[in-house]
Amino acid sequence: MQVIGAMLGRWRSSARDLGMSTAEYAMGTLAAVAFSGLLYKVVTSAEVRGLLMGIIRGALRMGG
């Protein structure tokens, strides 16, 4: 009987958390979108674009 009670207790505690995973996924997705927007702004800025082009040009000069 104690085993059944323990199983029911676990089931009840997990049933309360069923809706949390959806909210956690939504917050994770929102954070990922915000971070990707920030990263896009940084990478497309003139300073970073110039640095990346310098690295690419240097690599092409070394290879050819």
Secondary structure, DSSP 8 states (H G I E B T S, - for coil): -HHHHHHHHHHHHHHTTTTHHHHHHHHHHHHHHHHHHHHHHHHTSHHHHHHHHHHHHHHHHHH-
